Amino acid sequence: MKITPEILERQWNSIKYTSGGFLQIDTQHPLEWHIGYQSISQRTLLLVSDMEIGAIESSKSMIVSRRRRESDNRWTLSFELLRNEQQGVFAILCCDVIEHSRPAANETDALKLVIDRYKQWSRLLETQRSGLMDENSRKGLLGELLFLQERIEKGDPALTAVQGWVGADGADQDFVYEDGWHEVKSVGASAASVTISSLEQLDCAGEGELVIMRIDKAAPDKPGALSLNDAVRKVSSNIASTPNVQDLFRSKLSTYGYIDLQEYSEQKYYCSASQRYNINDTFPRLIRQNVPTQVEALHYELSLSSLAGWLKG
């Protein structure tokens, strides 16, 4: 049976804090799993294995401990939640780690998957205490993935296409290629304006364009609708045959706080249209060159209806 956060919440709530014991869960798994409390309120996920477990670093959110039991010489690995305000995301993390390692053929492979997945979560929780991307971040990433997929479908080599996704590396623009730079913005179908978040975002040498993606939530059965996970898998399938590009793609996704959680499959979105605007010397943008030196930073909104003169055909 698949473990869900709701099931884990009910099982944790059924345990008496003062009992000092752990409840075994999910017996249909290569590893032996238990949940319980290390103290009166610190929720803990525990696995027991016949395999030796190497040292694993704790994080700001979790204490990770390993030890060998004297009673049977088996190894234990525990993940103890430190921040009570993260109980909801901890349940999601636990389910994800368990399900991610479920397909493993044996205990050794399952343990490796558990450790790798924990490290992904650890990096994620360092930057996002909620553990999940908010709605604006999801739509923003989806818009960039749709643009990346378009580049690949139009013939860009997989490595070139993914390497050009420089926004994931902290650049001011989202994509930079030989044919120019591209800033991608996701807005609703009825949006009348778009927000530019810095003086640098539309300030880059050479030809550039502002790409507007009209993206809204959609019913699951709407033709053409897709989830964030669907978009990631579509790009992945198109670069799968190129060595090392998959790792580069996953690395860039992680900088956005993305890992392939079930939650990102549940909501579907629909891109109803897109517009491209040519960024040249006449485009109405605020950049370092045309604002007072006393202005350190700003964000502003552009009226989309007023940009018709720069709209590409």
N, C-alpha and C positions, 0 to 999 in steps of 0.2 A: 504494500500500500504506500502511495506517495505521501510523504510528510508535508504538511502545510504549516504556516505560522500560526493559524488558528488552532490546529491540533496541539502544537507545542505549548501555546499559551494555556490551553485547558489542562494539559498534563502538568505544567509547572504549578498552576494554581491548585492542583490536587495534592501536591506534596506539602507536608507539614514542615514549616521552617525548622522546627526544633528536633525533627527526627534524625537529622544527620545522615540520612541515607540518600541513595540515588535511585531513580526509576529507569529501568531499561526500556528502550524504545526501538522500533524498527528492526525486528529480528530478521527481515529478509534483505540483508545487506552484507557485503564482504567484511565489514568491520562491526564490532560490537559497540553500540552507542548507549549512553546514559545521560539523563539530565538531572539536575538537582541544584542545591544551594551550598556554596562554600561557607557562607555565613547567613545571618538571618535575612539578608536581602540580595546577596550577590549571586545572580543566576549563573549557572555553569553548564557547559556542554563537555562531556567526557567520552573519550573513546578508549577501548581496551584492545590491545593487539599482541600477537605472538612475536611480531617483528620488532627489532630494536629501533627506537625513535631517537633521531639526532636532536641536538639543541635547536630551539626555535626562539626568536626574539619576541618579547612581549611588545605591546603597543600602548599608546595613551589610553586606548579604550578597553583593552583586555590584558589580563595576565595570562600568559601561556606557560604551563608547567608540564614537565614530563618526569616520570619516575618509574622505577622497576619495583614491582610488588614482591615482598619477601614470601608471601603465602604461596604464589604459584609461578614466580619469575616472569610474569607477563608485564608488558609495558602499558602505561597509561599516559594519555595526553589530554590535558584539560584546558578549556578556554573559559576564563572567568571574566564576566562583564564588570567593569569598574564604574561606568556611568549609568545610573538608574534611569536617566532620561532617555537612554538609548535602548530600552527594553524591547520596544517594537521592532527596531531595525536589527537587534540581536537575534530575535526569533527568525527574521528573514534570512540573516546570515547563516544561522544554524541549519535551516532547511536547505539553503542553497549549497552549503558545504556537503551535506549528506546526499542530496540529489546529484550533485556534480560528480561525486565519487561512486555512486551506485553502479554505473555500467562497468566498472573495473572488473577484469577477469579474475583477479586474485587480491589477497590482502596487501601485497607489496605495492601493486599498482594503485590500489585504492588509497593507501596511506600517502603516496606521492601526490595524488590529486587533491587530497585534503590539505596538505601543506601548501601546495601551489595556490590553491583557492584562498586559503587564509591570508597569504601574503598579498594577494590582490585586494582583498577586503581591508586589510590593514592599511595599505596605501590610500584606499578610497576614504576610509574613516578619518584619516589624518586631515583631509581637506574638506570633507562633507560629513558633518556630525550626524545628519539624518540618514546618510548612507544611500539615499536615492536622489537622482536628479529632479529638480523641480520642473514644472510644466514648461516654462519658457526655455529652460536649458534643453529639454527633450526636443522641442520643436526646432530650436536653433540647430542642434546637432543633426536632426532629420533633414533640414534644408541643406546642410553642407554635404551630407551623405548622398542626397539626390543629385547635387551638383557634381560630386565626385563620380557617381555612377554614370552620369551623362558624359563626362570627359572620357571615361573608359569605353563607353559604347560608341563614341565618335572616333575612336582609334588611338587614343593616347596609350602608350605602353603602360602596363600596370605599375612598374616601378616609378616611372615619370609622374604618373597621375598621383600616386600616394605621396611621393616625395614633395610634390608641389603643394600639398595640403599643409602649409606652413603655419596657419593659425593655431594648429594643434601644438606647435612648438613654441608658441608665445609671440609670434610675429603680429604686427599690427593689422595686416590683411589676411584674409582666410586662405586664398590660393594665389600662387605666383608661378606662371609658366612662361615659356618663350614668347607666347603671343600676348602677354600682358598679365596684369594682376586683377583679382576678382574679390569683391567683398559681398558675401552672401547674407541676406537678411530674411528671416521667416516672419511673416505677418499673417493676420487673418484675411479671409477673402474680402471683407468689407473695410479693411483698414484704410484710412485716408492719409496716414503719415507713417514715417519710419524713423526710428531713433538712431542717431549716430553717437556712439558712446565716447569718442575721444577726438582730439585734434589730429591724431595720427592716422585714424582709421581710413580716411579718404585722401591721405597724403602720401603718395608714392610716385617715384619717377616712372616714366613710360606710360604706355596705354593702360587704362584701367576701366573697370565697369562695376556698377552697383547692380547686384542681382537680387530681385525681390521674389521670394517664394511665397505663394498664397496657400497657407497650410492651416487646416482646421481639424478638430476632432470629428470622427465619422463613425457611423454604425459599423459593426463588425462585418456585415454582409454587403456593404457598399462596394460595387465594382471599382477596382483600382485603389482601394484603401489598403494601407499597410501600417504595421507597427514599427516602432524603432528597431526592434530585433529583426524584423523582416528586412529592413533597409540595410542593416549591418550584414546579414547573411547573404543578401543579394550582391553586395560589393565583394564579400569574401569569396563567393563562388566564382566571381569574374577574375579574381587575382590568384586563385588557388594553384594554378599551374606554374606560377613564377616563384622561384626559390627566394626565401627571405622576406618577400613582400608581406606575407601574412603577419609575420612578427612585427614588422614596421607598422602595419595597419593597426594591430592590436595595441601597440605601444601608444600610438596617437590617440586611439579611443580612450585609453586609460587616463590621459591628461584631461579629458572632459568629465571624468568621474563615472565613466561607463564600464560596467561589466555585464555580461549577458544574463540578467535576472529575468525570472518569469514575469515579474511586474511590468517589464518593458514589452511584453507580448500582448498584454491584455487590452491596452488602448490602441485603437486604430486611428489613423489620420488620412486625410485626403488632400493632395496638392491640386488645387483647381486651376491654377494658372501661374505663370511667371513672367516677369518683365525685366528687361536689361536696359540700363542707362549708361551712356558713354560718359566717363569722367574725363573732362579736359579742362583747359584753363578757364573756360567760361562757366563751368558747372558751379552752382551755388553751394560751396562748401567752406567750412571754417577750418583753416590749417594754421600752423605756427606762423607762417609768413604774413598772414593777413589779420592777425589779432594782436592786441597790445602785449608787449613782453611781460606785463604784470599778471596776465592771465596764465595761471599754472595748468589748469585743466577745466574741461567742460564737456557736457553732452547736449545735443540739440535735436530737434525734430525737423524733418523735411516734409513738406506737403507733396505728396506723390502726384496730385493732379497738376501741380505747377511745373513738373519736370518733363512735360510732353516734348519739349524741344530737344531733349537729350535722349529720348526713347529710341532704342534701336528697332529697326524693322524686322 
